[in-house]
């Protein structure tokens, strides 16, 4: 989920840069992508457990499985 929160505004910026030219549409799309990222960050905040001393919300993905990365 953290990856989505980080890269969602970037995806919105790419969509805006590639497809939109009208100022109103740009504002709407940017508000939508930013709002979704904000709501997801509130979800992460709500699930945070302050009694746990270890790292929380860790994501592990294989980037290049053939190389073991």
C-alpha positions in Angstrom: 0.0 0.0 0.0 2.9 2.4 0.7 4.0 2.0 -2.9 0.6 3.0 -4.1 0.6 6.1 -1.9 4.0 7.1 -3.2 3.5 6.5 -6.9 -0.2 7.4 -7.3 0.5 11.2 -7.5 3.2 10.4 -10.1 0.7 8.4 -12.2 -1.6 11.4 -12.0 1.1 13.7 -13.1 1.9 11.5 -16.1 -1.8 11.3 -17.1 -2.1 15.1 -16.8 1.1 15.7 -18.7 0.2 13.3 -21.5 -3.5 13.8 -22.0 -4.9 17.0 -20.4 -4.7 20.6 -21.6 -7.7 22.2 -20.0 -7.1 23.9 -16.6 -10.3 22.7 -15.1 -9.7 19.0 -16.1 -6.1 19.3 -14.7 -7.4 20.5 -11.3 -10.0 17.8 -11.1 -7.7 15.0 -12.0 -4.9 16.3 -9.7 -7.4 16.6 -6.8 -8.7 13.1 -7.4 -5.3 11.5 -7.4 -4.1 13.5 -4.4 -7.3 12.8 -2.5 -7.0 9.0 -3.1 -3.4 9.1 -1.9 -4.4 11.0 1.2 -7.3 8.6 2.0 -4.9 5.7 1.6 -2.4 7.4 4.0 -5.2 7.8 6.5 -5.9 4.1 6.2 -2.3 3.4 6.9 -2.3 5.8 9.8 -5.4 4.1 11.3 -3.7 0.7 11.1 -0.5 1.9 12.7 0.2 0.1 16.0 2.3 2.3 18.3 2.9 -0.6 20.7 4.9 -2.5 18.1 8.6 -1.6 18.1 9.4 -3.2 14.7 9.0 -1.7 11.3 5.4 -1.8 10.1 3.9 -1.9 6.6 6.9 -3.4 4.9 6.5 -4.4 1.3 8.7 -7.0 -0.3 8.6 -7.6 -4.0 11.0 -9.4 -6.4 12.2 -6.8 -8.9 14.2 -9.1 -11.1 13.5 -12.7 -10.0 16.0 -14.2 -12.4 18.9 -12.3 -10.6 17.5 -12.9 -7.1 16.7 -9.2 -6.7 
